[in-house]
């Protein structure tokens, strides 16, 4: 599903990724580890099509509409409610039975009661839960998750654990993390950058 040969990415004179070779097969779960600044977020942004390589080749064999991308920032509109955010993304992705899917995700992630509240009033953990709902809304074939546990409390982390456990072997997942042991049981491979 993802193949990279000699992949590199620079920002001006700063080289973030250099000569990276990578193969991720359909339904693999790849954990990407490394210290801050090692290129984890850059690699995910490249795979999502948000950045272009400055060296080498990268092939992602899935349509961009079938990618679910969770960045460091939640990428939700703070002035909209949780419901309005997911409805907007559902329309963009042409999600069938959108309202049912949105309701199910909001309930699963403990946001149903807050569905009509503006996101600006949400805690960081609630925003992260909403971002996960946004990422999963269109049931993507490829999930690119950048530190998905950031900001989540114990209950939120348990919900994400269960979600990832259910998706393992059914979807392709590339997940950047500082805590690979937490997900080692699901991983089909690990890439250490740095």
C-alpha positions in Angstrom: 0.0 0.0 0.0 2.9 2.3 0.8 6.4 2.1 -0.9 9.2 4.5 -0.4 12.7 4.4 -1.9 15.4 6.8 -0.9 12.7 9.1 0.5 13.8 12.4 1.7 12.3 15.7 2.9 14.0 18.9 3.6 12.7 22.2 4.8 15.2 24.7 3.4 18.7 23.6 4.6 17.2 21.4 7.3 17.0 17.7 6.3 14.2 15.9 8.2 14.1 12.6 6.4 17.0 11.1 4.4 17.3 7.9 2.2 14.3 6.2 3.8 13.2 2.9 2.3 9.8 1.6 3.5 7.2 -1.0 2.5 3.8 -1.1 4.2 1.4 -3.8 2.9 -2.3 -3.8 3.0 -3.6 -4.3 6.5 -0.2 -3.8 8.2 0.1 -1.8 11.4 3.3 0.1 11.4 4.6 1.9 14.5 6.8 4.9 13.7 9.1 5.8 16.6 11.9 8.2 17.3 12.7 11.4 19.2 11.1 14.7 18.6 12.3 16.2 15.3 13.2 12.7 13.8 10.6 13.1 11.0 7.6 11.1 12.3 5.1 13.8 11.6 6.8 14.6 8.3 6.5 11.0 7.1 2.8 10.9 7.9 2.2 14.2 6.2 4.1 12.9 3.1 1.9 9.7 3.1 -1.2 11.8 3.4 -0.2 13.9 0.4 0.1 17.1 2.4 3.9 17.4 1.6 5.9 16.3 -1.4 9.2 14.6 -1.2 12.4 16.6 -1.9 14.2 13.4 -2.7 13.4 9.8 -3.6 10.1 8.2 -4.5 6.9 7.6 -2.5 3.9 5.6 -3.7 0.7 5.5 -1.7 -1.7 3.1 -3.5 -4.9 4.4 -2.0 -7.0 7.3 -3.2 -6.7 10.3 -1.0 -10.4 10.2 -0.2 -9.8 6.8 1.5 -7.1 8.2 3.9 -7.9 9.1 7.5 -5.3 11.5 8.8 -4.9 12.5 12.5 -2.3 15.3 12.9 -0.9 16.9 16.1 -3.6 19.5 15.8 -7.2 18.2 15.8 -8.1 19.9 12.5 -11.7 20.7 13.5 -13.4 24.1 13.4 -13.5 25.6 16.8 -16.5 27.9 16.0 -18.7 24.9 15.0 -20.3 22.3 17.2 -19.1 18.7 17.3 -22.1 17.7 15.3 -21.6 20.5 12.7 -17.9 19.5 12.3 -18.7 15.9 11.6 -21.6 16.7 9.4 -19.3 19.0 7.3 -16.6 16.3 7.0 -19.3 13.7 6.3 -20.6 15.8 3.4 -17.1 16.3 2.1 -16.4 12.6 2.1 -19.9 11.7 0.9 -20.4 9.3 3.8 -23.5 7.2 3.3 -26.0 7.2 6.2 -23.9 10.1 7.5 -26.2 11.0 10.5 -26.2 7.5 11.8 -22.5 7.1 11.5 -21.9 10.5 13.2 -24.2 9.6 16.1 -22.5 6.2 16.6 -19.1 7.8 16.7 -20.1 10.6 19.0 -21.7 8.1 21.4 -18.7 5.7 21.2 -16.2 8.5 22.0 -18.3 9.9 24.8 -19.2 13.2 23.1 -23.0 12.7 22.5 -24.0 14.9 25.4 -21.7 17.7 24.1 -22.6 17.3 20.4 -24.3 20.7 20.3 -21.5 22.6 22.1 -19.0 24.7 20.2 -15.6 23.0 20.0 -14.0 26.1 21.4 -15.4 25.1 24.8 -14.0 21.6 24.6 -11.0 20.5 26.6 -7.9 19.2 24.7 -9.0 15.6 25.4 -12.5 16.2 24.0 -11.0 17.9 20.9 -8.8 14.8 20.4 -11.8 12.5 20.7 -13.6 14.6 18.1 -10.6 14.5 15.9 -10.6 10.7 16.1 -14.3 10.7 15.2 -13.4 12.9 12.2 -10.6 10.6 11.1 -12.7 7.5 11.4 -15.9 8.9 10.0 -15.5 7.8 6.4 -14.1 4.3 7.3 -10.8 4.9 5.6 -8.6 2.2 4.1 -5.4 3.8 5.4 -5.2 5.5 8.8 -2.3 7.8 9.4 -2.2 8.6 13.2 0.2 11.1 14.7 0.4 10.6 18.4 -3.3 9.7 18.7 -3.1 9.3 22.5 -2.1 12.9 23.0 -4.4 14.7 25.4 -6.6 11.6 26.0 -7.4 10.6 29.6 -7.5 7.0 30.7 -11.0 6.4 29.4 -10.2 8.0 26.0 -7.0 6.0 25.7 -9.0 2.8 26.5 -11.5 3.7 23.7 -8.7 4.2 21.3 -7.1 0.9 22.3 -10.3 -0.9 21.6 -10.8 0.9 18.2 -7.2 0.1 17.1 -7.7 -3.5 18.2 -10.8 -3.8 16.1 -9.2 -2.2 13.1 -6.0 -4.3 13.2 -6.0 -6.7 10.4 -8.9 -4.9 8.7 -7.3 -1.5 7.8 -3.7 -0.3 7.1 -2.4 1.8 10.0 0.7 3.9 10.2 1.0 5.3 13.7 3.6 7.7 15.1 4.2 7.2 18.8 6.7 7.8 21.6 5.3 4.7 23.4 5.6 1.7 21.0 5.2 -0.9 23.8 1.5 0.3 24.3 0.7 -1.0 20.8 3.3 -3.7 20.3 0.7 -6.4 20.3 -1.0 -4.9 17.2 2.1 -4.0 15.3 3.2 -5.9 12.2 6.3 -3.7 12.0 8.2 -0.9 13.6 10.2 1.9 12.0 12.7 3.8 14.2 13.6 7.2 12.9 16.2 9.4 14.3 
